[in-house]
Amino acid sequence: MSSHSVIASAPSSPPPSKPASPSAVSTLQPLRGGNSYDIVVVYVDIVLLGVLGLFVLFALPRTISRLSRASEWKQGLFFYRRNALSPKSQDAFSMDGAGELKYGNVAANIQTVGSHGISDSYRGRSSGPTPRLVAPGDQELHAPKHTPAWSTRFPGISWVLSMQVLPGYSVGKVFLLLSWFGIMLFAGLFNINPFLYPGRAGIIVYSQLPLVFALGTKNNVIGMLIGQGYERLIYLHRFVGRFLVFAANVHAIGIIYEAMDAGDWSRVIYKGVIHWGIVALVCMDILFLLSLSTFVQRFYHIFYISHIVSAVVMLFATCFHYPAARPYIYATAAVYVLDHLLRVLKSRVTTAHLQPIPGLSMVRVQLHAVNCGWRAGQHVRIKVLSMGMGICGWMEPHPFTIASVAESANGEGLTLMCKKAGDWTGKLYALAEGNKETESQMGRDVTVLIDGPYGGPGNTVVTSYSGAMLVTGGSGLAYGLPIVEEFLQKGMQGVSAILVVDLVWSVRSPSHLSPMIPFFTRLLEQAPQANLSLRISVFYTRAVAASALQGLEVLPPGLTLAPGRTPLEKTLESVVESTHGAFLDGKSAPNGVFVGVCGPLALTEEVSNVVRNFDRGMFHAVGGIEVQEESFSW
Ligand SMILES: Cc1cc2nc3c(=O)[nH]c(=O)nc-3n(C[C@H](O)[C@H](O)[C@H](O)COP(=O)(O)OP(=O)(O)OC[C@H]3O[C@@H](n4cnc5c(N)ncnc54)[C@H](O)[C@@H]3O)c2cc1C
């Protein structure tokens, strides 16, 4: 039976027949057909689909819980605009006459507000404005239904699975990778000698192409099914991809060895199928070499373009190299085309206002024309269509987390906070600054192309928890802000269960706080109306002279500034205790605490460890503590 017929008739295939004896295995067997045991690859694919089905099943309670609210269907897929929400923004950052940054009517220089400023060490919740902090009864609240994650239902198993074994890799992740690897080894070696039959390695490669492509797409079907943002599956894409490159090379080396061993080399090299095989192999190797992290960090755009070109050429080449692979290639192409079609449908050309924030070395990008359609935690890809970005720069898409809440009543629109990190963001900053000599006010309007929203919280509904701790580092603040805004917005509408929120921001210098004070003040002022106890704690890590703290001595209530590392355990304890305290009347039980973290890998891992090792009694008393990690890299 040829492998073509094996693949094509997979569902109704008879049991495999006796394999050919090794002596009967031709040196060019893969070119002519396969081994009867190749059917194992199809069975393995069915098993993998079954495993995916299990994950979907496990995710189903939260999927149903989230999608049972009509409002959830309108969020997270496409950007749109609602006119009723769009008065000219009152809240946009602007410069006042004295060159101070303003947020609406709140000036940055808040010497008169509040009761405390720089704190030497961690202080208790009492520092923040404290509303009544009593959980409202069911009749008062129309909060989203809370469905705990499996980590809350089975904390023991979760404790083991969330243990970090390698940077960025928990036991759970490693277990998943090794399981897939084991299955592939089984399929690759089942009843054959890989040295005598390199064809199996080739079959493994094309059989996994739909998977590796599906895992790498932004409009990620697998992610949607299991309720996870695509960025949380990138590690799988990377691992599966690298294994396939390895398998493709094993396949090629085996063929070359066979041909040379049989003295057939010159005959083989003139075959068209071999030429296509070489093209596919070269593409595979380019995919691997140019996606090594050191290369990606330095030459992101070469990686990006080479990844697309090599992947597409590899698919074509595989079709011609081995026609039996075509059903798999078509499935792969369908996944790829669907993703790109959706990207086009998710694209918008609009005007953005660029505002430099010198104190933060950031540009605030504000798109008034887009004000609905995303969820807090999602990101967008943006191209700035201006020659000011350079000859190639205007064509480059860059991802940024959406730093504002959708459907904001102040008409703020979609906002990004882009930190100067390299060439492109540097040019963006220069463009935003404009010509300071001639322009009376910094900031300018440019045309942008955005596509999104992508990624994000998946099935997690942040407003369904009772408490939240948001830990952010540097520009990771862009992740925390829209979540806090959502708590406030939904709290005021009476559709949020959140009562206690701690936003922690770790920065290098205390001066980073100054431009944000007006914005933080606005958030803190709104908290009581949303029945929310909000506290914002800023920690700076660099030693500074006393003069650097000038103007920061007095801060609004609820906002603190302190030197040193973030006291994560204490902050979490405080959130958990306050949340638990709000339910002491016993009328209802807390829905758990959400912990969101965005920043460098070291920070996300530290937060994850703090949650893992948190007091079990309090963990249960508060209804569980669930972590979501975000980082600004793949
Ligand atoms: C999902 C996601 C969300 C992000 N959100 C924010 C945010 O809200 N605020 C913020 O300041 N930064 C954010 N970033 C980081 C931001 O995208 C990069 O800092 C920016 O693209 C760097 O471009 P550059 O040319 O100025 O710097 P470079 O010096 O070219 O690159 C600096 C780093 O960014 C990576 N990078 C460069 N271009 C891209 C790209 N097109 N896509 C992905 N990574 C790239 C490089 O690999 C390198 O590690 C986010 C990144 C990701 C992946």
The ligand as a Gaussian input file, in Angstrom:
#p B3LYP/6-31G(d) Opt

LIG

0 1
 C        2.294000      41.172000      22.308000
 C        3.211000      42.350000      22.511000
 C        2.734000      43.497000      23.111000
 C        3.564000      44.585000      23.300000
 N        3.075000      45.704000      23.916000
 C        3.880000      46.759000      24.129000
 C        3.397000      47.939000      24.785000
 O        2.232000      48.048000      25.150000
 N        4.257000      48.961000      24.976000
 C        5.565000      48.894000      24.576000
 O        6.290000      49.860000      24.772000
 N        6.050000      47.790000      23.954000
 C        5.248000      46.732000      23.716000
 N        5.728000      45.620000      23.073000
 C        7.118000      45.627000      22.607000
 C        7.210000      46.385000      21.270000
 O        6.465000      45.725000      20.283000
 C        8.665000      46.450000      20.839000
 O        9.374000      47.144000      21.827000
 C        8.835000      47.192000      19.545000
 O        8.225000      46.497000      18.496000
 C       10.324000      47.349000      19.309000
 O       10.571000      47.849000      18.026000
 P       11.911000      48.668000      17.719000
 O       12.223000      48.566000      16.265000
 O       11.818000      50.026000      18.263000
 O       13.027000      47.954000      18.570000
 P       14.078000      46.850000      18.163000
 O       15.394000      47.240000      18.733000
 O       14.005000      46.525000      16.718000
 O       13.531000      45.602000      18.980000
 C       13.503000      45.551000      20.381000
 C       12.863000      44.220000      20.757000
 O       11.520000      44.162000      20.238000
 C       11.367000      43.039000      19.357000
 N       10.621000      43.486000      18.191000
 C       11.023000      44.353000      17.259000
 N       10.081000      44.507000      16.324000
 C        9.066000      43.701000      16.678000
 C        7.807000      43.395000      16.108000
 N        7.401000      43.966000      14.979000
 N        7.030000      42.497000      16.731000
 C        7.412000      41.916000      17.877000
 N        8.585000      42.169000      18.472000
 C        9.407000      43.044000      17.878000
 C       12.776000      42.624000      18.960000
 O       12.864000      41.251000      18.728000
 C       13.598000      43.005000      20.164000
 O       13.562000      41.981000      21.116000
 C        4.912000      44.522000      22.867000
 C        5.391000      43.370000      22.256000
 C        4.563000      42.290000      22.086000
 C        5.104000      41.052000      21.432000

